Amino acid sequence: MIKVIVAGAAGRMGCRLVSLVRDSTALTLAGALEGKGHHALGEDAGEMAGAGHAGIPITDDLAALMERGDVVIDFSAPEATLGHLRIVAQHRRAMVIGTTGFSASELDELKSLGRQVPCVLSPNMSVGVNLIYKVIGEMAKTLGEEYDIEVIEAHHRLKKDAPSGTALKMAEILARGVNRDLNQVGVYARKGLIGERARGEIGIQTIRAGDIVGDHTVLFGGMGERIEITHRASSRDTFARGALRAARWVVRQHPGLYDMMDVLSLR
C-alpha cells in the first residue's frame, strides 16, 4: 500500500482526497495536514471529510509525519506548498502538487526543489484537460495566423487566483504553437473603446460565479467559422482521482519534476 499524506486536508479538495484515499485498495491515509491555527487541527481527517473515523488527526507538523508517508499530495496555497516541498525534499519523499497561483519567484524555487525528489506538478489533474493540452498546440500551429485565439475559464466564487493555472497553461501551449511570447501577446481584460483586436493577441478571460467547479474553453475564431474545445468539470473528484493516479505513478520514479502528461504517457 502506498502511504499518502494529504496537505490542506480540511479544504474542498483535501476532503475529497481523504475520502477517495480511504476508498482506495492501493493507497492508505498516513497523515493529514493543515496550516498553523486552522480550526480543524486535532479533528479526525476522515470525519472532517465525511468519510467516517480514520484515526488520523489533522496536524500542522509535516516533518513529524514524513516517516509515515511515501507521498504528499498538496492542493493548498503557494507559500504553504513551498514550505511543504522543502520538508519533502529534506526527507527524500515524493510529492504531487496541484496548487496554483505561484509568483514567478515562487515557481522558480518550486522547480528547483521539485527536481530533487520525484515530484508531479500540474495545474490540472484531469485526464480530459491533459488530453486537451496535447492537441491544442498542434491545432494552433495548423490553423495559423488567420485564426484568433481566446481562452475562457470559469470557476466558483471562492477561487483566489485568476486566471486559473489551467487557463494559463493552455495559453502558454497555444502561444508556443504559433511561435509567440505569451508575455507579449496575452490580453487579460478588455474595457472601453479598445479598437480592433490586435493581430496575434491571445485573450485569457475569467469568470467567477457560484459553485462552478471548473470550465475551460479554447476558441479559435476564423472568418466564417469558429472552433471551440470545452472541458467542464462537474465534480472535484475528477481532479482528486487524477492526483491519486499521479501519486501511484510518482513513487516509482527517479527524482525529477514531472507533470500529468508524463503520468498519462501523453508525450
Buried (B, 14 or more C-beta within 10 A) or exposed (E): EBBBBBBBBBBBBBBBBBBBBBEBEEBBBBBBBBBEEBEBBEBBBBBBBEBEEBEBBBBBEBEEBBEBBBBBBBBBBBBBBBBBBBBBBEBEBBBBBBBBBBEEEBBEBBEEBBEBBBBBBBBBBBBBBBBBBEEBBEBBEEBEEEBBBBBBBBBEEEBEBBBBBBBBBBBBBBBBBBEBEBEEBBBBEEEEEEEEEEEBBBBBBBEBEEEBBBBBBBBBBEEEEEEEBEBEBEEBBBBBBBBBBBBBBBBEBEEBBBBBBBBBEBE
